């Protein structure tokens, strides 16, 4: 499952009436995903650093891949 699919499913389950054109869920999800990408990218440590920072960087890279749809969510 992709993060975008998970987010769209949550939007579809919301009690906010979405009486828009087809694709409204994707339109609502896009700015949320962009905000999350910007937030996570802002916390990525530099290339050099401790083992902790390397692990932190790897997690951030994985989360960004899940957000842009290039990686599936873990099962």
Secondary structure, DSSP 4 states (H G I P E B T S, - for coil): --HHHHHHHHHHHSSS---SSTTHHHHHHHHHHHHHHHHHHTTPPPSSS-HHHHHHHHHHHHHHHHHHTSSPPP-
